[in-house]
Amino acid sequence: MIHRVVSRAVFGAATFFLAALILGASAQAAGVKPGDVISAQNADQVKDLVPPGVYYRVKHDMRMNIVSSDRVDWPPPYKEATEKYSAQVRLSNDHRSLIGYAAGQPFPLIDVNDPYVATKLMWNNVFRPLQSDDYDLRFFDCQSEYISPGHPQRIIDDIEVGHYAGYNLVGRTEVEPLPIDPDFKVTDRLWLFALYPLLAPQDSRGEGFIRFRYGAANHGDDTWTWQPGSRRVRRLNESMSTTATGAQEFDPDHYSGYNPKTEEYNYKFLGEKEMLACVHAAHSPEVTCPYDGGGSACPENWEMRHMYVVESTPRRQIGQASGALDSKAVVYLDAEVWFPPYIDTYDQRGQLWRNDTFWLAYRDRPVPDARVAIYPFKREFVVGASEADVQSGYSSMCYLPGQHTPERECWYINMGAIDKQFCTVQAMTKAAP
């Protein structure tokens, strides 16, 4: 059985690679070609190649450099784990949860005719190859402003944070314990997340945010914030933890692409499509777009990619995403990276509300002058993220790593840089300046 799965996975990879070879022709047929520069003046050329939220950005002069498509390979340990464990994975009887998952990609064989393909795609999004064990981004910043084509950047809020970090207890592929931390059987925690301490602005200095995700379908996230002014830890209920508060410029469910609790949503497969995305960014740290008032990163390299498109809607039962502010989200999953380079969110009236766009770089180190965070293979790094309210034009652009960080290594992924203790309320409060 494992041999058959591996053979199909290899065949699928070969098929996708062949498809990638003709993407240049596909791009040209669709109205763009490598070498084109897309701006507000010729935005209509990409209208059918990006989601509505990204088209809004381009119409407001976020500029794209169109480049040739290039392949993205998974980290070898993640690929090996997929070959070893994927044959034992299935959905639960209610088609919401995973059964038998250990590490790697849960569902490497995607059948678009499968009635549960959308749910399987979203579980692939959860256990993606980007960061399987642990990660620590040291020093990043977010700047908020109104998107204003033709005007200089006018920063409304400028935030600096010391750590964006997480520890996964399940799906580990590179750092012991492998593939599952024994603590998972005791606590049922899938992963731990830490965002602290806030370094700027001064009036919020020391704030932080801790979040735990659990394996049980009906066990919501545990979330705590630290407010150093009152020296008080505040525990948030699940609906409060899905909206930006304190040190959070983003909705936390969009910190890592699309990241709400999987079982709390219903999914509908909308299809697959060749679209433009940034997965081979030229810059790290990212550059502030000088054309749209700083609301995005540009100009940057965009290329044709194969996307799976999934509609996500909150389950309205009591205790399940009852605090969701959106009516739906449309998630676009890159078929190689298994990370959504953009997500469009719609309000309760069904109108486009927010767009989250992510810029990714594929390399063996997060920044060109890294001396420690150097990997034996290329991997993807998220180097920029922007959440824009398309109804008001308010945008928060985050630079990952920060543009002026004193830490020159920045992204430490699957290096054992942090442990479970780092992602605790006690560590968060102790780190507050």
Secondary structure, 3 states (H helix, E strand, C coil): CHHHHHHHHHHHHHHHHHHHHCHHHHHHHHCCCCCCEECHHHHHHHCCCCCHHHHHHHHCCCCEEECCCCCCCCCHHHHHHHHHHHHHCEECCCCCCEECCCCCCCCCCCCCCCCCHHHHHHHHHHCCCCCCCEEEEEEEEEEEEECCCCCCCCCCEEEEEEEEEEEECECCCCCCCCCECCHHHHHCEEEEEEEEEEEECHHHCCCEEEEEEECCCCCCCEEEEEECCCCEEEEECCCHHHCCCCCCCCCHHHCCCCCCCHHHEEEEEEEEEEEEECCCCCCCCCCECCCCCCCCECCEEEEEEEEEEEEEEECCCCCCCCCCCCCEEEEEEECCCCCCCEEEEECCCCCEEEEEEEEEEEECCCCCCCCCCCCCCCEEEEEEEEEEECCCCEEEEEECCCCCCCCCCCEEECCCCCCHHHHCHHHHHHHCC
